[in-house]
């Protein structure tokens, strides 16, 4: 990776951290994940098991506390969507809701 690529990544990360800090200062819960893989791991091993337990779903993660990539009909983490860039000819918005909606 060249110096320019490293600078671009560093700048992007700094912007992300500023956004997380700004949200936290305004009473929102926010988390920064450095890579998409980190975000998926966080969802599957940190957010989904407690929600499955809270909702009394019959999944392995509700019992063990971590993802086992199950095929349960109650599986919460069935869809993973990553948007790299805004699709052409579309309008996208990010909604920040000031409410505790789970993990």
Backbone torsions as a table, in degrees:
resi	resn	phi	psi	omega
1	UNK	NA	129.3	-178.1
2	UNK	-78.9	170.8	-178.2
3	UNK	-61.7	-39.0	-179.9
4	UNK	-64.9	-44.0	178.4
5	UNK	-62.3	-40.9	178.5
6	UNK	-63.4	-40.9	179.4
7	UNK	-64.4	-43.0	179.1
8	UNK	-62.6	-45.5	178.6
9	UNK	-62.7	-42.8	179.4
10	UNK	-62.5	-43.9	-179.9
11	UNK	-63.1	-43.9	179.1
12	UNK	-61.2	-44.6	-179.7
13	UNK	-62.2	-41.0	179.1
14	UNK	-62.5	-40.7	177.7
15	UNK	-63.9	-40.5	179.0
16	UNK	-63.5	-44.6	179.3
17	UNK	-63.5	-37.5	177.1
18	UNK	-63.4	-40.4	178.3
19	UNK	-63.9	-44.1	178.6
20	UNK	-62.3	-45.0	179.0
21	UNK	-61.8	-42.5	179.8
22	UNK	-63.4	-43.3	177.9
23	UNK	-63.2	-43.2	180.0
24	UNK	-63.1	-40.2	179.1
25	UNK	-64.1	-25.3	-179.3
26	UNK	-99.5	17.5	173.2
27	UNK	86.9	10.9	179.6
28	UNK	-98.7	147.1	171.9
29	UNK	-84.3	128.9	-179.1
30	UNK	-141.9	150.2	-179.1
31	UNK	-138.0	137.6	176.1
32	UNK	-107.0	129.1	174.0
33	UNK	-117.1	128.6	-174.2
34	UNK	-68.3	-29.9	-178.0
35	UNK	-134.7	158.8	175.1
36	UNK	-59.1	-34.1	179.1
37	UNK	-64.5	-40.3	177.1
38	UNK	-61.7	-39.3	-179.7
39	UNK	-65.5	-42.4	179.7
40	UNK	-65.6	-42.5	177.6
41	UNK	-60.3	-42.0	179.5
42	UNK	-62.2	-45.3	-179.9
43	UNK	-62.8	-48.2	-173.6
44	UNK	-74.4	-32.8	-175.2
45	UNK	-107.9	-13.8	-178.0
46	UNK	-115.3	-41.1	-174.7
47	UNK	-92.4	-44.6	-172.8
48	UNK	-69.1	-47.0	-177.8
49	UNK	-56.6	-46.1	178.9
50	UNK	-65.2	-35.0	177.6
51	UNK	-68.1	-39.8	177.6
52	UNK	-62.3	-41.2	177.4
53	UNK	-64.0	-46.3	-177.7
54	UNK	-61.9	-37.0	-178.0
55	UNK	-89.9	3.8	-179.2
56	UNK	56.6	41.3	176.5
57	UNK	-81.6	146.5	179.9
58	UNK	-91.1	76.3	179.0
59	UNK	-126.5	153.8	176.4
60	UNK	-58.9	-36.8	-177.3
61	UNK	-68.8	-26.2	176.4
62	UNK	-66.8	-29.6	-179.9
63	UNK	-87.0	-48.3	-173.2
64	UNK	-87.1	-26.4	-178.3
65	UNK	90.3	4.7	176.3
66	UNK	-146.2	158.6	-176.6
67	UNK	-71.7	136.1	173.8
68	UNK	-118.6	17.5	179.7
69	UNK	50.7	50.9	-174.3
70	UNK	-75.4	176.0	176.4
71	UNK	-122.7	31.8	-178.4
72	UNK	-67.7	142.8	175.8
73	UNK	-63.4	-23.1	178.9
74	UNK	-89.4	3.4	-175.8
75	UNK	-52.7	128.0	-179.9
76	UNK	-84.6	-32.4	-173.7
77	UNK	-97.0	55.1	-177.9
78	UNK	-78.5	-31.2	-174.4
79	UNK	-123.0	129.3	173.4
80	UNK	-119.2	119.5	-178.1
81	UNK	-117.1	125.3	177.2
82	UNK	-124.3	121.9	178.2
83	UNK	-103.7	110.9	-180.0
84	UNK	-74.9	-42.1	179.4
85	UNK	-148.2	158.4	177.3
86	UNK	-63.2	128.7	177.2
87	UNK	-63.4	149.5	179.1
88	UNK	-58.3	146.6	173.9
89	UNK	60.4	30.1	178.4
90	UNK	-127.1	160.2	176.7
91	UNK	-118.1	123.4	-178.8
92	UNK	-118.4	146.0	176.4
93	UNK	-133.1	148.2	172.2
94	UNK	-107.6	122.4	179.1
95	UNK	-100.5	127.3	176.0
96	UNK	-108.9	117.0	-176.0
97	UNK	-105.9	125.3	179.9
98	UNK	-87.3	70.8	179.1
99	UNK	-153.8	148.9	177.2
100	UNK	-81.0	105.8	-177.2
101	UNK	-110.2	21.9	-178.2
102	UNK	109.6	-147.9	-176.5
103	UNK	-95.6	NA	NA
